[in-house]
């Protein structure tokens, strides 16, 4: 069976499974639609969270980024995984104890302000829409390469699949679909890595294979011979302070991403939220610790396979047929620019005969190393699973921000359950169309927009969530002042750097637009904290809410009553000196 036929078969099988789950998990109320009825088991939610987090960027580009940046590429591994640890330890359990549906829910209720809710909803929509467009683009590229379909057709198929299980099942359908997608994408990532490790090092464990073999020293020597820096030489592409700033921005941005935060609202309890964070870290670590190994294996293989060859040799060698196939996609460029008869990879991209895009590293691995065609098909299915899982999570975040936080809470508080569910499903349909459009017609600055996303999440959400949990003195005026300042500063810096070509890095100790979000977050912190001390304290019930969310207590021993006519549940007399002593 040919690779294209096998790929089509596996994709049809997996898509059929997604459709079946969506049909089986239909929901009839908003609680099921927004937070899956808060009944997802911890290990399942951990798998769904991992799939939500391991996007097409992680699956397709992570290893490629590390391969071409070398040591400096580890900022993405450290920043993204470190940010998830930060979220799991500092924010997730407390947000689950708060017990609402969305991140703007927390902002609006904690800071007792409709304006704060609207601002948070707007930022959530922007961040999520940027991400979902890039995921849809990834779907189109995978279909284009492996099934020889136009990108427009690939994006259209992805739109139909996501819309089906998201409209019917909401968060419940998305969650169980993501559990399956997590298994598919991890299998698709690990199987080629294990095969590569065996071929090149004799060790079936990729992490150990590239660590304890002589492959990295060989790659170091090869890069030096070609005029590059050593692969493991640190701070060759970015200065030390910028590396630190980018890592911190990615950490804070990750901890503030709405589509990851909302996953912790779907479990039955705070205890389950903590366990689901643990399981998510287990699944994420399988991919993120494998990425550096794949980077070394694939780059070494590509350099040995292509460098010094002639175009005629490549075209006539069956073992290099993969290079011709990838050249057609535009992700691999082969051109003898100096007409010396041989292709040479050079540090200067303008004179280099070989141009390699980062996304080729993972997708081309099975073909480069002559693995069975089923592995190539599996990688295609894994890439689609990564893109669709993240896109579906982002889709629901956009939907809940519009239908729950804006429509219901701000414009039509009298809307009944049926009306709210109808609006939610309508918003999903419209959002899929918008995301599909930008997947087919992406902005020319998609990469910069991803930077924009993490910078904004770091400069806006993380400080006000952290202070909202751990500082009951933080006020709505302080939070909104800090949030606006962080947003304005970070967005202005990135816009001037990327789109107006005004270099601001020299004025900020060499920190680039990728890392400026940490400065925005710092400004947000000090502004929120300072202004809160200059304004009136939050209402007493809000301060009690903060203590209830933050202080661990055995609530099963204390009868509960509704708090302040809202959905918070606090023990009677909470806030008294006796009760506070019992709480501590």
C-alpha positions in Angstrom: 0.0 0.0 0.0 1.4 3.4 -1.0 2.1 6.1 1.5 -0.7 8.4 0.3 -3.3 5.6 0.4 -2.1 4.6 3.9 -2.2 8.2 5.1 -5.7 8.7 3.8 -6.8 5.5 5.5 -5.4 6.5 8.9 -6.7 10.0 8.7 -10.2 8.8 7.8 -10.1 6.3 10.7 -9.0 9.0 13.2 -11.5 11.6 11.9 -14.2 9.0 12.1 -13.3 8.5 15.7 -13.5 12.2 16.4 -17.0 12.4 14.8 -18.2 9.4 16.9 -17.0 11.0 20.1 -18.6 14.3 19.2 -21.9 12.6 18.5 -21.8 10.5 21.7 -20.9 13.5 23.9 -23.7 15.9 23.0 -24.6 18.3 25.8 -27.9 20.1 26.6 -26.8 22.8 29.1 -24.2 25.5 29.4 -22.4 23.9 32.3 -21.7 20.8 30.1 -20.9 23.0 27.1 -18.4 25.3 28.9 -16.8 23.1 31.5 -17.9 19.5 30.6 -20.2 19.4 33.7 -17.0 19.5 35.8 -16.9 15.7 35.7 -13.8 14.9 33.8 -11.4 12.4 35.6 -8.0 13.7 36.5 -6.0 11.5 34.2 -8.3 12.2 31.2 -8.2 15.9 31.9 -4.4 15.6 32.1 -4.3 14.0 28.7 -6.7 16.6 27.2 -4.7 19.4 28.7 -1.5 18.0 27.2 -3.1 17.7 23.8 -4.5 21.3 24.2 -1.0 22.5 25.0 1.0 20.4 22.5 -0.1 22.4 19.4 1.0 22.1 15.8 3.9 24.5 16.8 5.1 22.0 19.4 4.6 18.9 17.2 6.0 20.4 13.9 8.3 23.2 14.9 9.8 22.5 18.4 12.5 20.1 17.2 13.2 22.3 14.2 13.7 25.4 16.3 16.1 23.5 18.6 17.9 22.0 15.6 18.7 25.4 14.0 19.2 27.4 17.2 21.1 24.7 19.0 21.7 25.5 22.7 19.7 28.8 22.4 16.7 26.9 21.2 16.3 25.5 24.7 14.7 28.8 25.8 11.4 27.4 24.3 11.7 24.1 26.1 12.4 25.9 29.4 9.9 28.7 28.9 7.0 26.6 27.8 7.4 23.7 30.2 8.4 26.0 33.1 5.4 28.1 32.5 3.2 25.1 32.8 4.8 24.2 36.1 4.1 27.7 37.2 0.5 27.4 36.2 0.0 24.0 37.9 1.5 25.1 41.2 0.5 28.7 41.6 -2.8 29.2 39.7 -4.7 26.2 38.6 -5.9 24.7 41.9 -7.0 28.1 43.2 -8.9 28.9 40.0 -10.6 25.6 40.2 -11.6 26.3 43.8 -13.1 29.6 42.5 -15.4 27.4 40.5 -16.5 29.5 37.5 -16.4 28.9 33.7 -13.8 31.2 32.2 -10.8 33.3 32.9 -12.8 36.6 32.3 -15.2 35.1 34.9 -12.5 35.2 37.5 -11.3 38.7 36.5 -14.9 40.1 36.5 -15.9 38.6 39.8 -12.6 39.0 41.7 -12.3 42.6 40.7 -16.1 43.3 40.9 -16.1 45.1 37.6 -17.9 44.6 34.3 -15.3 46.7 32.6 -12.5 44.4 33.8 -14.5 41.4 32.5 -14.9 43.0 29.1 -11.2 43.9 28.9 -10.2 40.3 29.9 -12.7 38.9 27.3 -11.3 41.1 24.6 -7.7 40.0 25.2 -8.7 36.4 25.5 -10.4 36.5 22.1 -7.4 38.2 20.4 -4.9 35.7 21.9 -7.0 32.7 21.0 -7.9 33.8 17.5 -4.2 34.3 16.7 -3.5 30.8 17.8 -6.4 29.1 16.1 -5.6 30.7 12.7 -2.0 29.3 12.9 -3.4 25.8 13.8 -5.7 25.8 10.8 -2.7 26.8 8.6 -0.8 23.8 10.0 -3.7 21.5 9.0 -3.7 22.8 5.5 0.1 22.3 5.2 -0.1 18.7 6.3 -2.9 17.9 3.9 -0.9 19.7 1.1 2.3 17.6 1.7 0.9 14.2 2.4 -2.3 14.0 0.4 -1.3 16.4 -2.4 -4.4 18.5 -1.7 -4.6 22.3 -2.0 -4.1 24.1 1.4 -7.7 25.5 1.0 -9.1 22.0 0.9 -7.1 20.9 3.9 -8.2 23.9 6.0 -11.8 23.3 4.9 -11.7 19.6 6.1 -10.3 20.7 9.4 -13.0 23.3 9.8 -15.7 20.7 9.3 -14.2 18.2 11.8 -13.7 20.8 14.5 -17.1 22.4 14.1 -18.9 19.0 14.3 -17.6 17.8 17.7 -17.4 21.3 19.2 -20.9 22.4 18.3 -22.5 19.2 19.5 -20.4 18.4 22.5 -18.9 21.7 23.6 -16.1 21.2 26.2 -17.3 17.7 26.9 -16.9 16.6 23.3 -13.7 18.5 22.9 -12.2 17.0 26.1 -12.7 13.4 25.2 -11.6 14.0 21.6 -8.4 15.5 22.9 -7.8 12.4 25.1 -7.7 10.4 21.9 -5.7 13.0 20.1 -3.1 13.0 22.9 -2.5 9.3 22.4 -2.2 9.7 18.6 0.2 12.6 18.6 2.5 11.2 21.3 2.6 7.8 19.4 3.3 9.6 16.1 6.1 11.6 17.8 7.8 8.9 19.8 7.8 6.0 17.2 10.1 7.8 14.7 12.2 9.1 17.5 12.8 5.6 18.9 13.5 4.3 15.4 16.0 7.1 14.7 17.7 6.5 18.0 18.2 2.8 17.3 19.6 3.6 13.8 22.0 6.3 14.9 23.0 5.3 18.4 21.8 1.7 19.0 19.8 2.9 22.0 16.0 2.7 21.8 15.5 5.6 24.3 16.0 8.9 22.4 16.9 10.9 25.5 19.7 8.5 26.4 20.7 7.9 22.9 21.8 11.4 22.0 23.1 12.1 25.5 25.5 9.2 25.8 26.5 8.7 22.2 29.2 10.6 20.2 26.5 12.1 17.9 26.6 15.6 19.4 30.4 15.9 19.1 30.1 14.7 15.5 27.4 17.4 14.8 29.6 20.0 16.5 32.5 19.2 14.2 30.3 19.1 11.1 28.8 22.5 11.8 32.3 24.0 12.4 33.5 22.6 9.1 30.5 24.3 7.4 31.3 27.6 9.0 28.6 27.5 11.7 29.1 27.8 15.5 29.3 24.6 17.5 25.8 23.1 18.0 26.0 23.3 21.8 27.8 26.7 22.0 25.6 28.9 24.2 24.3 32.5 23.5 25.5 32.5 19.8 22.2 33.7 18.4 20.9 35.8 21.4 22.6 37.6 24.3 22.3 36.2 27.8 19.9 38.8 29.1 17.6 38.4 26.1 17.6 34.6 26.6 16.6 35.1 30.2 13.9 37.7 29.3 12.4 35.4 26.5 12.4 32.4 28.9 10.6 34.4 31.6 8.1 35.9 29.1 7.3 32.4 27.7 6.8 31.2 31.3 4.5 34.0 32.4 2.7 33.9 29.0 2.1 30.2 29.2 0.7 30.5 32.8 -1.7 33.2 31.5 -3.0 31.4 28.4 -6.8 31.2 28.7 -7.3 27.9 26.8 -5.0 26.1 29.2 -6.4 27.7 32.4 -10.0 26.8 31.4 -9.1 23.1 31.4 -8.8 23.1 35.2 -12.4 24.1 35.5 -13.5 20.8 34.0 -12.5 18.4 36.9 -14.7 17.6 39.9 -12.5 19.1 42.6 -9.4 21.0 43.6 -7.7 17.7 44.3 -8.5 16.5 40.8 -7.1 19.7 39.4 -3.8 19.0 41.1 -3.7 15.4 39.9 -4.6 16.4 36.3 -1.8 19.0 36.3 0.6 16.1 37.3 -0.7 13.9 34.5 -0.5 16.7 32.0 3.2 17.3 32.9 3.9 13.5 32.4 2.4 13.5 28.9 4.0 16.9 28.0 7.4 15.8 29.2 7.3 12.8 26.8 7.3 15.1 23.8 9.4 18.0 25.2 12.3 15.8 26.4 12.2 13.9 23.0 12.4 17.1 20.9 16.1 17.8 21.5 17.0 14.3 20.6 15.0 14.5 17.3 16.7 17.8 16.6 20.1 16.3 16.8 19.2 13.1 14.9 17.5 14.9 12.0 20.0 17.7 11.6 22.9 15.3 11.5 21.0 13.1 9.0 20.1 16.1 6.7 23.7 17.5 6.7 25.2 14.2 5.8 22.6 13.4 3.2 22.6 16.7 1.2 25.7 18.7 1.8 28.3 18.2 -0.9 25.9 16.4 -3.3 25.1 17.6 -6.8 21.5 18.1 -8.0 21.9 15.2 -10.4 22.9 12.9 -7.6 20.0 13.9 -5.5 17.5 13.5 -8.3 18.8 10.1 -9.3 19.3 8.6 -5.8 16.2 6.7 -4.6 17.4 7.2 -1.0 17.1 11.0 -1.5 13.6 11.0 -3.1 12.3 12.6 0.0 14.3 15.7 -0.7 12.7 16.2 -4.1 9.2 15.7 -2.5 9.9 18.3 0.1 11.4 20.7 -2.4 8.0 20.9 -4.1 6.4 22.1 -0.8 8.8 25.0 -0.5 10.0 23.8 2.9 13.3 22.7 1.4 15.3 24.7 -1.2 18.1 23.2 -3.4 19.9 25.6 -5.8 23.5 25.6 -6.9 23.9 29.4 -6.6 27.6 29.6 -7.1 27.5 27.1 -10.0 30.4 25.0 -8.5 28.6 21.8 -9.2 27.9 20.9 -5.5 25.3 22.0 -3.0 26.8 23.6 0.1 25.0 24.7 3.3 26.4 28.0 4.4 25.8 30.4 7.4 24.7 33.2 5.1 21.3 32.3 3.8 21.8 34.6 0.7 24.7 32.4 -0.5 23.7 29.0 0.9 22.7 26.4 -1.8 20.5 24.6 0.7 17.6 26.2 2.5 15.9 24.1 5.2 12.7 25.3 6.9 12.2 24.2 10.6 9.0 22.3 10.0 10.7 19.7 7.8 12.6 18.3 10.8 9.7 16.2 12.2 7.6 15.7 9.2 10.4 14.4 7.0 12.0 12.1 9.6 10.3 8.9 8.5 11.2 9.4 4.9 14.8 10.5 5.5 15.5 7.4 7.6 13.5 5.0 5.3 11.1 3.9 8.0 8.0 1.9 7.0 5.3 4.0 5.2 2.9 3.4 8.1 5.1 5.6 10.2 4.9 8.4 7.7 1.2 8.1 7.7 1.2 8.1 11.5 3.2 11.3 11.6 0.7 13.0 9.4 -2.1 11.9 11.6 -0.2 13.1 14.7 0.4 16.5 13.2 -3.3 16.8 12.4 -4.2 15.7 15.9 -1.9 18.3 17.5 -3.3 21.1 15.3 -7.0 20.1 15.8 -6.7 19.5 19.5 -5.3 22.9 20.2 -7.7 24.6 17.7 -10.7 23.1 19.4 -9.7 24.2 22.8 -9.0 27.7 21.5 -12.3 27.7 19.7 -14.2 27.0 22.9 -12.4 29.8 24.8 -13.3 32.3 22.1 -16.9 31.0 22.2 -17.2 31.2 26.0 -15.7 34.7 26.1 -18.3 36.0 23.6 -21.4 34.1 24.6 -20.9 33.8 28.3 -18.8 36.8 29.4 -20.0 39.4 26.8 -23.5 38.3 25.7 -24.8 36.8 28.9 -23.1 38.9 31.6 -23.0 42.3 29.9 -25.7 42.4 27.2 -28.4 40.0 28.1 -28.4 38.8 31.7 -32.0 37.6 31.3 -31.0 35.0 28.6 -32.3 31.5 29.5 -30.3 28.3 29.1 -31.7 27.5 25.6 -30.8 31.0 24.3 -27.3 30.9 25.8 -26.6 27.5 24.3 -27.9 28.6 20.9 -25.6 31.7 20.9 -22.6 29.5 22.0 -23.1 27.2 19.0 -23.7 30.0 16.6 -20.5 31.7 17.8 -18.5 28.4 17.3 -19.8 28.2 13.7 -18.8 31.8 13.0 -15.4 31.5 14.7 -14.6 28.4 12.7 -15.3 30.4 9.5 -13.0 33.3 10.6 -10.2 30.9 11.7 -10.5 29.1 8.4 -10.2 32.3 6.4 -7.0 33.3 8.1 -5.7 29.7 7.8 -6.1 30.1 4.0 -5.0 33.7 3.9 -2.6 34.2 6.8 -1.1 37.5 7.7 2.5 37.8 6.5 3.6 38.2 10.1 2.1 35.1 11.7 5.4 34.3 13.5 5.5 37.8 15.0 1.8 37.5 16.1 2.7 34.4 18.1 5.3 36.5 19.9 2.6 39.1 20.4 0.4 36.5 21.9 2.8 35.3 24.6 3.9 38.9 25.4 0.3 40.0 25.9 -0.6 37.0 28.0 2.4 37.6 30.2 1.9 41.4 30.5 -1.9 41.2 31.1 -3.2 38.1 32.7 -0.5 36.5 34.9 0.0 39.5 37.3 -3.7 40.1 37.9 -4.4 36.4 38.4 -1.5 36.0 40.8 -2.3 39.1 42.8 -6.0 38.3 42.7 -5.3 35.0 44.4 -2.6 35.9 46.9 -3.3 39.6 47.7 -6.8 40.4 48.9 -6.0 44.1 49.0 -5.7 44.3 45.2 -8.5 46.5 43.9 -10.4 46.8 40.6 -8.8 50.2 39.9 -5.3 48.8 40.5 -5.9 45.6 38.4 -7.3 47.5 35.5 -4.5 50.1 35.6 -1.8 47.5 35.7 -3.5 45.4 32.9 -3.9 48.4 30.6 -0.3 49.6 31.2 1.1 46.2 30.6 -0.9 45.8 27.4 -0.1 49.2 26.0 3.6 49.0 26.8 4.1 45.5 25.4 1.9 45.9 22.3 3.5 49.3 21.5 7.0 47.8 21.7 6.2 44.8 19.5 4.4 46.9 16.9 7.3 49.4 16.7 9.9 46.7 16.5 8.2 44.4 14.0 6.0 46.5 11.9 7.6 50.0 12.0 11.1 48.7 12.1 12.1 51.0 15.0 14.8 49.4 17.1 13.9 49.8 20.8 16.1 46.9 22.1 19.1 49.2 22.9 17.0 51.2 25.2 15.9 48.1 27.1 19.3 46.4 27.7 19.1 44.5 24.5 15.9 42.7 25.2 14.0 41.8 22.0 10.3 41.9 21.2 10.2 38.2 22.1 11.2 38.9 25.6 9.6 42.3 26.3 6.5 40.7 27.8 8.4 40.2 31.1 9.0 44.0 31.4 5.3 44.5 30.7 4.4 42.0 33.4 6.8 43.8 35.8 5.1 47.1 35.1 1.7 45.5 35.6 2.8 44.0 38.9 4.1 47.3 40.4 1.2 49.4 39.0 -1.5 47.0 40.3 0.1 46.7 43.7 0.8 50.4 44.1 -2.5 51.7 42.8 -4.4 49.2 45.0 -2.7 50.7 48.1 -3.9 54.2 47.1 -7.5 53.2 46.5 -10.3 51.9 48.6 -10.2 48.3 49.8 -12.2 45.8 47.9 -15.6 44.9 49.4 -15.6 42.7 52.4 -17.2 39.8 50.6 -14.5 39.9 47.9 -11.8 39.8 50.5 -13.5 36.8 52.1 -13.7 35.2 48.7 -9.9 35.5 48.3 -9.3 33.9 51.6 -11.7 31.1 50.8 -10.0 30.4 47.5 -6.5 30.7 48.8 -6.5 29.0 52.3 -6.6 25.1 52.3 -9.5 23.9 54.5 -11.5 20.7 55.0 -14.9 22.1 53.8 -16.7 18.7 54.2 -16.8 19.3 58.0 -18.5 22.6 57.7 -22.1 23.2 56.4 -22.1 25.5 53.4 -24.5 28.3 52.5 -24.6 30.5 49.4 -22.3 33.5 49.5 -23.5 37.0 48.6 -26.3 35.6 46.4 -23.7 34.2 43.9 -22.3 30.8 43.2 -19.5 30.9 45.8 -19.9 28.5 48.6 -18.5 29.6 52.0 -19.0 28.2 55.5 -21.3 30.3 57.7 -19.4 32.8 59.8 -16.4 32.7 57.5 -14.2 35.8 58.1 -14.7 35.7 61.9 -11.6 35.4 64.1 -12.7 31.9 65.3 -13.2 30.7 61.8 -9.9 32.1 60.5 -8.1 30.3 63.3 -9.7 27.1 62.3 -8.8 27.7 58.7 -5.1 28.1 59.5 
